[in-house]
Structure formats: structure tokens, C-alpha cells
Amino acid sequence: MGERQFAGYGIALSAVAVAARALPHDTVALASAAAIGAGLPCVLTAALTAVQRETPGAQLGTVTGTANTLVFASNAVGLAIGAGLVELLDHRLLSAVLGLVRPATVVPLLRTQPSRASA
């Protein structure tokens, strides 16, 4: 399985888990937390593996630093926006919407890509 599929499956798993958080049950919340904890590292691992695999050795430090900044800075921005939205809207609604929107990013990742040999 390549990086794209690994990331796609991780996003799909976390999307289902985030949507499940809209349900008002403690056991569902615990199970969804575990699923999110399994899905998100897949995305991070796939992204940083792709950076290491595709970057020439001389540029690896710079590109890895930039990739880390892009990955983790967007998380901080998302947390700030989410904290503001929770003040305005019910967290169950936000979880359901995020769980429904997140799979849109999975489709491009799971499409078959031409192999490098044929490209």
C-alpha cells in the first residue's frame, strides 16, 4: 500500500470516528477517540514518508521542516477556528458536519495513480 492509500484510509477512519462523536453515548465517544488515534497517525506517517521518499537528499532538511510547518500550523489554525465555532454551535453538529465533509479528501487519494515507470 502506498502513501496515498494509507493516508486515505486513515482519513476515512477518522471521518467515521468524528461523525460518531455526534452520538450521545460514552462508549461511542471512547471508541471514536481510539479510532481517531489510529487514523490520524496514518495521515501524518504517509505525508512525512512521501516527503522523505520524494525529496533529494541535499534538500531533505529544508523540505521536511517546511512540510512539518504546513502540517502542524494548519492544525493550530483549525483548533482556533473550532474553538470559536464551539461557542456558536453545538459540538455534535460540528462533529457530524466534519465527519461528512472530511471524506471528500479521501476520493482523490484513493484514485489509482499511474506508476512511475509508465509516467
C-alpha positions in Angstrom: 0.0 0.0 0.0 1.4 3.4 -0.9 1.4 6.6 1.0 -1.8 7.9 -0.8 -3.9 4.9 0.1 -2.5 4.7 3.7 -3.4 8.4 4.2 -6.8 7.9 2.5 -7.7 5.0 4.8 -6.6 7.0 7.8 -8.7 10.0 6.8 -11.7 7.7 6.2 -11.3 6.0 9.6 -11.0 9.4 11.4 -14.0 10.8 9.4 -16.3 7.9 10.6 -15.0 8.3 14.1 -15.5 12.1 14.2 -19.1 11.7 12.9 -19.7 9.1 15.6 -18.8 11.6 18.2 -22.1 13.3 17.5 -23.9 10.4 19.2 -24.5 11.0 22.9 -23.0 7.7 24.3 -19.9 7.4 26.4 -18.8 4.1 24.8 -19.2 5.6 21.3 -17.1 8.6 22.4 -14.3 6.3 23.8 -14.3 4.1 20.7 -14.3 7.1 18.4 -11.3 8.5 20.3 -9.4 5.3 19.8 -10.3 5.3 16.1 -9.2 8.9 15.7 -6.0 7.9 17.5 -5.4 5.2 14.9 -6.5 7.2 11.8 -4.6 10.4 12.2 -1.1 9.0 12.6 -1.7 7.2 9.3 -2.1 10.5 7.6 1.0 12.1 9.3 3.1 9.0 8.6 2.1 8.9 5.0 2.7 12.6 4.4 6.2 12.6 6.0 7.1 9.3 4.3 6.2 10.8 1.0 8.4 13.8 1.8 11.3 11.6 2.6 10.8 9.4 -0.4 10.4 12.1 -3.0 12.9 14.7 -1.8 16.6 14.7 -2.9 19.0 14.2 0.0 20.5 17.6 -0.2 17.2 19.3 0.3 15.7 16.9 2.8 16.1 19.0 5.9 14.6 22.1 4.3 11.7 20.3 2.8 11.0 18.3 5.9 10.9 21.4 8.0 8.6 23.1 5.6 6.3 20.1 5.5 6.1 19.9 9.2 5.3 23.6 9.4 2.5 23.2 6.9 1.1 20.1 8.6 1.2 21.3 12.2 0.5 25.0 11.6 -2.8 24.2 9.9 -3.7 22.1 12.9 -3.3 25.1 15.2 -5.4 27.3 12.9 -8.1 24.6 12.8 -8.1 24.3 16.6 -8.6 28.0 16.9 -11.4 28.1 14.4 -13.0 25.0 16.0 -12.8 26.6 19.5 -14.6 29.7 18.1 -17.3 27.6 16.4 -18.0 25.5 19.5 -19.0 28.8 21.2 -21.6 29.4 18.5 -22.8 25.9 17.5 -23.4 22.6 19.2 -20.4 20.4 19.2 -22.5 17.4 18.0 -23.5 19.4 14.9 -19.9 20.3 14.2 -18.7 16.7 14.6 -21.4 15.5 12.2 -20.6 18.1 9.6 -16.8 17.5 9.9 -17.4 13.7 9.6 -19.4 14.3 6.4 -17.0 16.8 4.8 -13.8 15.0 5.6 -14.4 12.1 3.2 -14.2 14.5 0.3 -10.5 14.5 0.7 -10.3 10.7 0.5 -11.6 10.3 -3.1 -8.5 11.9 -4.8 -6.2 9.9 -2.5 -7.7 6.5 -3.3 -7.9 7.0 -7.1 -5.4 4.8 -8.8 -2.3 6.7 -9.9 -0.1 5.8 -12.9 3.0 4.0 -11.9 6.3 6.0 -12.1 7.6 3.5 -14.7 4.8 4.3 -17.1 4.7 8.1 -16.3 
